[in-house]
């Protein structure tokens, strides 16, 4: 059943020139070339082929819409429609604007999430059957197994260390209040004030002291928002690796090449 709208965040930070976009001579990072395609094409390829996805909305500045539309694949019968929503000054309002007119579940990801796999979308969708909000995470060991330099920052909890996978799910419009988490930009690890505003002072102290597990922390945050928020722990650590800088650009390119390489033939056994 196609009832999932996917919001792809593709806007640049206001007043900031992205170094990768500057390096490749493009207006936006989502348009830089990767494996002979614009970066955004990789995440769209996965989403367009997914049987749950009904529509895709790209959130980006008004002046960039024409440039992105020019690199989109041609519409195909039976495939999800791709539309645009003008990005607001913050991620929370951008999500709310891109969700307008849709009554079903929502998935939020980023245009630089080039390694996104269909199974990750399935995992978020399944979690939304019993929860208002789902957050995709990967354990440190699986991320480093995917690539030893793939991620350098992890959230530390009592049970393990985790990385964010830039993949979130909302069960519907009633769960849009959780988008407030992103109003400050989503980069909580570097800004204690944002954690206090979103999660509360006691939760901040528990998180910083590593006194609670990931699941327990999200239960406390669920109580604060009045929504059930569930972690979705993905086994594929590559889902926590996106294109942020020159280092991760090279890593993602290497992993994509590895995925597309033909499998080695099985060795033949000599007849007895």
N, C-alpha and C positions, 0 to 999 in steps of 0.2 A: 504493500500500500504506500503510495507516494503522498506523504502528508508532512514532510519535513522541509522547513525553509532554512537555508544556510546563509548566514550573514558573513561575508568575507571582508574583513577590515583591511583597507588598502591605502588609507590616507597617510600623509606625512605629518610629523609633528610641526605645529605652527611655528614658522620662523626658523626652522632648522633644516639645513641642507643635508640630506642623507649622503654619507661618504661613498656608499656603493653606487648610488644614482649618479653622483658627480664623477666617479671613476669611469662609468660606462657611458656618460653623456646622455642620460635620460632624466626626465622630470621627476620620476618616482621610482623607488626601489622595486616596486612590483613589475616594472617594465624592463629591468635589466635582463640580459640574455643568460640563460642557463640551459645547457644541453640543447642548443639550437632553438630554444623557445623562450618567450618572456617568462619571468619567474612566476607570475600569477597563473600561467597556463597549466602548471603542474598540479596545483591544488584544484583547479577547475576540471582538469581531466578526470581526477578521482571522483569528484562530486557529480559530474555529468553522467558518469557510468553507474552511480549507486542507485539501487532500486527504491530506496526510501525517500530520495530527494525529489521534492516537487518543484521547488524554485530556489534560485540563487540570487542574492542581492549583494552587489559590490558597493561598499561604503567608501566614498572617495570624494575629493573636492570637485566642485562643479567644473572647473577649468580643465580637469584631467579626464573627464568622462569620455570625451571624443577620442583621446589617445588610447585609452584602454579598450573602448568599443572596437577600434580598428584592428586589434590583435585577437579578438574573441573568435572562437570557432564558429562556423556557420551553423545556424539552427538545424536540428534534425528532428523528424517526427518521433514523438514518444520520449524525447529527452527533456530535462528540466529547462524552464525558461530562465534567462539571465537578465536581471534588471539592475538599476542603479538607485542609490539613495545618496543625497548630498551629505557628506560627513559634517557633523557638528564640531564644536570646539573641544569636546571631550568624548571619550569612548562610550560612556553611559548614554548620553543623548543620541549618539550615532546609532547605537544598538536599538534604542527605542524608535527612532525614525525608520530604520530599515525593517523593523518588525511590523510596521503599520499595514493593516489589511490582511494579515495572516492570523488564523485562529488556532493553528496546530502547534506542534513542538518546534523549537528553534535550536539551531546549532550555530555557534559562533566560532570562527577561526580567523586566521590571518593570511594575507596574500603571500607571505614568505614561508608558509608551512608546506614546502615542496615535497616532503617525504610522507605526507598524510596517506594512510592506508584505509581501505574500505572497512577493515575490521575495527578500526578505531571509531569510525562513525557508528558501526553496529553496537559497539560497547556503550557509547553515550546514549544511543537511542534506547537500548534495553534498560539502562539505569533510570531513564525518564518515565518508564512505565510505573515505577514505584516511588519516584522522588520528584520534587519541584525543580531542583537544580543538580547538575552533574558536572564535575570538574575532572578532566583527564590529567593524570599524573604518572610518572614513571620512577621506579626506584633507581638510586644511584648506580647500583651494580649493573643493571640492564642498560642504562644510558652509556656507561663506560665500556660495556661489552659491545655496543653498537659502534662506538668509536671512542678511543681513550681521550681524545681532545674535544669531543662533541659538545660538552657542557662543563662549565667551571663553577657555576653557582647552584647550590642545592639548599632546599629548605630542610632544616634539621628538626626532627621530632623525636620523641622518646623511643619510638619503635624503629625508625629508619630515617634515611635521607631521601628526599624526593625532588624531582624537577617538574616544573609546569610544562604541559604539552601544547599550550595555546589552543586548547579545544574545550569548549564549554557547551552545556546544553541547558535549555530552559523548557519546562514542560508546556508552557503556553504563556499568554499575555499576563496571567495572574502572577507569574514568577518574574516579571520584568523588574520588580523592585530589587532583585539581586543584581541588576546592572549597576546599581549605585556603588558596588564594590569597585567598579572601574572608573568612577568619576575623576579620581585623582590621577589616572593614567595606568593603574594596575601594577606599578613597580613598587610593591610594598617593602621588599627586602631593604631598600635604601632609604625609606622614609617612615619613621616611626609614627609621625603625625597621621599619615594616611591609614595605618593599621588601627590607631585609636579611633579615628573617625568612622571607619567601616566596621570594626570588630569589637571595640570597647577596650578600656584600659586593662581590665583583669585578663582578658584573652591575650592582649599583647604581652603581659608579664609571663603568662603561662607558656606562650609560644617562644619567647626569648630565652626562658629558663629551660626549655625542652622538657617540661614536666608532663606533657600530654602527648598521646599518639595522634597521628593525622586524623583518624576517625573520630576520636574524642574531641579534637579541636573543631572539626566541622560540625559536630553535634552542638557544641556551645554556640557556634556562629549561626547555626540553624535556629536556635532559640532566639537569638538577637533579631534575626530577620523575619521570624515567623514562617519560615519555609524549610522544607527538608532538603538539605544539601549533602550530596553523597560524593565521595571520592571514587573515581574509576581508575584503578591501577592497571596500566597497560603493560603487557609483557614485552612489547617491542620498544626498546629504549631509544630507537631512532626517532620516535614520535616526539621526543623532547628536543630534537635538534632542528632548528630552523635557520634561515639565512639572515644573520644579524650583522656580520662584518666580513672582512676578507678571509679570516680563518674559517668561519663556519660556511662561507660560500664554497671554499675549496673542499671542505669535508662533505657537504651536501652533494656537490658535483661528483665526488668520488663514490659516495654511497649510491647515487642514481646510476652511475656507470656499472657498479657491481650488480645492481638489480637487473639491469637490462642485458647483462652479459649472458650468452647462451650457456646452459648447464653442460658441464663436461659429461661426455658419454660414459656409461658404465663399462668397466673393463670386461672384455670377453673371456669366458672360461674355455680352456682347451678341452676338447672331448677326451674322455678317458679312453 
